[in-house]
Amino acid sequence: LAAAREAALKEAAAAARGEAAAQQSSLEKHAEELKAHFAREQESRAELQKVVDMLNAEQEAKELKLSAATEAMAEAHARLDAATADSAELETALKSVNDELAKTNEVVEDLRERAEASDSLRQAAAKSDAYKAEMDRLREKLGSLGHIEEELKVMVES
């Protein structure tokens, strides 16, 4: 009876080890997939950071252009005031003001696009954080499986 009981325990322990090994293999595969995905996310984040850096540089250049455009606009207004007596000069000044306004609108549009790119980067970072949390959860499961396997070994040995 004791030998049958011991054989049954060994068989159950072997089955449990087999199942634990299969689960561990599956979890390790999933963890590898998550690591690969995380690496791709990191690459994406680095690429997005490059884009953000480039957009920041462009924004700085556009801010300089905006400042120059603002100054040019002020000069155009001064020319407009001086040209009220002469209609030809008035038309030239009005055209200059309209050109400066078009440039200002382009800068505003570029700033809007940069804000959208920043939102996209924040979303990618949040997604990356979710993948990190999933990897941590899987690591905890792997540790729990190791603990169960040790308990089964103790049961088989006793």
C-alpha positions as CSV (number, residue, x, y, z in Angstrom):
1,L,0.0,0.0,0.0
2,A,2.8,2.4,0.9
3,A,4.6,1.5,-2.4
4,A,1.5,2.2,-4.4
5,R,1.0,5.4,-2.6
6,E,4.6,6.5,-3.2
7,A,4.3,5.5,-6.9
8,A,1.1,7.5,-7.2
9,L,2.7,10.5,-5.5
10,K,5.7,10.2,-7.8
11,E,3.5,10.0,-10.8
12,A,1.5,13.0,-9.7
13,A,4.7,14.9,-9.0
14,A,6.1,14.0,-12.4
15,A,2.8,15.1,-14.1
16,A,2.9,18.4,-12.0
17,R,6.5,19.0,-13.0
18,G,5.7,18.3,-16.6
19,E,2.8,20.8,-16.5
20,A,4.9,23.3,-14.6
21,A,7.7,22.9,-17.1
22,A,5.2,23.4,-20.0
23,Q,3.7,26.5,-18.3
24,Q,7.2,27.8,-17.6
25,S,8.2,27.3,-21.2
26,S,5.1,29.1,-22.3
27,L,5.7,31.9,-19.9
28,E,9.3,32.2,-21.0
29,K,8.3,32.3,-24.6
30,H,5.7,35.0,-23.8
31,A,8.3,36.9,-21.8
32,E,10.7,36.7,-24.8
33,E,8.0,38.0,-27.0
34,L,7.4,40.8,-24.6
35,K,11.1,41.6,-24.4
36,A,11.3,41.8,-28.2
37,H,8.2,43.9,-28.3
38,F,9.6,46.1,-25.5
39,A,12.8,46.5,-27.5
40,R,10.8,47.5,-30.5
41,E,8.9,50.0,-28.4
42,Q,12.2,51.4,-27.1
43,E,13.4,51.8,-30.6
44,S,10.2,53.5,-31.5
45,R,10.5,55.7,-28.5
46,A,14.1,56.6,-29.5
47,E,12.9,57.4,-33.0
48,L,10.0,59.4,-31.7
49,Q,12.4,61.3,-29.5
50,K,14.5,62.1,-32.5
51,V,11.4,63.4,-34.2
52,V,10.6,65.5,-31.2
53,D,14.1,66.8,-31.0
54,M,13.9,67.7,-34.7
55,L,10.5,69.4,-34.2
56,N,11.9,71.3,-31.2
57,A,14.8,72.5,-33.4
58,E,12.3,73.4,-36.1
59,Q,10.1,75.2,-33.6
60,E,13.0,77.2,-32.4
61,A,13.8,78.2,-36.0
62,K,10.2,79.0,-36.6
63,E,10.0,81.1,-33.4
64,L,13.0,83.1,-34.7
65,K,11.1,83.4,-38.0
66,L,8.0,84.4,-36.1
67,S,10.0,87.1,-34.2
68,A,11.4,88.3,-37.5
69,A,7.9,88.2,-39.0
70,T,6.5,90.1,-36.1
71,E,9.2,92.8,-36.6
72,A,8.5,92.8,-40.3
73,M,4.8,93.2,-39.6
74,A,5.5,96.1,-37.3
75,E,7.6,97.7,-40.0
76,A,4.9,97.0,-42.5
77,H,2.4,98.8,-40.3
78,A,4.8,101.8,-40.1
79,R,5.1,101.8,-43.9
80,L,1.3,101.6,-44.1
81,D,0.9,104.7,-42.0
82,A,3.4,106.6,-44.0
83,A,1.9,105.5,-47.3
84,T,-1.7,106.7,-46.6
85,A,-1.1,109.7,-48.9
86,D,0.1,107.6,-51.8
87,S,-2.2,104.7,-52.9
88,A,0.5,102.9,-54.7
89,E,2.6,102.8,-51.6
90,L,-0.5,101.8,-49.6
91,E,-1.1,98.7,-51.8
92,T,2.6,97.7,-51.5
93,A,2.4,97.9,-47.7
94,L,-0.8,96.0,-47.6
95,K,0.7,93.2,-49.6
96,S,3.7,93.1,-47.3
97,V,1.4,92.8,-44.2
98,N,-0.6,90.0,-45.9
99,D,2.6,88.1,-46.7
100,E,3.8,88.4,-43.0
101,L,0.4,87.2,-41.8
102,A,0.7,84.1,-44.1
103,K,4.1,83.4,-42.7
104,T,2.7,83.7,-39.1
105,N,-0.2,81.3,-40.0
106,E,2.4,78.8,-41.3
107,V,4.3,79.0,-38.0
108,V,1.0,78.5,-36.0
109,E,0.2,75.5,-38.2
110,D,3.7,74.0,-37.6
111,L,3.2,74.5,-33.8
112,R,-0.1,72.6,-34.0
113,E,1.6,69.7,-35.8
114,R,4.3,69.6,-33.2
115,A,1.8,69.4,-30.4
116,E,0.1,66.4,-32.2
117,A,3.5,64.7,-32.5
118,S,4.1,65.2,-28.7
119,D,0.8,63.6,-27.9
120,S,1.8,60.6,-30.1
121,L,5.0,60.3,-28.1
122,R,3.2,60.4,-24.8
123,Q,0.8,57.6,-26.0
124,A,3.8,55.5,-27.1
125,A,5.4,56.0,-23.6
126,A,2.2,54.9,-21.9
127,K,2.0,51.8,-24.0
128,S,5.6,51.0,-23.2
129,D,4.9,51.3,-19.5
130,A,2.0,48.8,-19.9
131,Y,4.3,46.3,-21.5
132,K,6.8,46.7,-18.6
133,A,4.0,46.0,-16.1
134,E,3.0,42.9,-18.0
135,M,6.7,41.7,-18.0
136,D,6.8,42.2,-14.2
137,R,3.6,40.2,-13.8
138,L,5.0,37.3,-15.8
139,R,8.2,37.4,-13.8
140,E,6.2,37.0,-10.6
141,K,4.3,34.0,-12.2
142,L,7.7,32.4,-13.1
143,G,8.8,32.8,-9.5
144,S,5.6,31.3,-8.2
145,L,6.0,28.2,-10.5
146,G,9.5,27.7,-9.2
147,H,8.2,27.7,-5.6
148,I,5.5,25.2,-6.5
149,E,8.1,22.9,-8.2
150,E,10.2,23.0,-5.0
151,E,7.2,22.1,-2.8
152,L,6.5,19.1,-5.1
153,K,10.1,18.0,-4.9
154,V,9.9,18.1,-1.1
155,M,6.6,16.1,-1.2
156,V,8.1,13.5,-3.5
157,E,11.2,13.1,-1.3
158,S,9.2,12.7,1.9
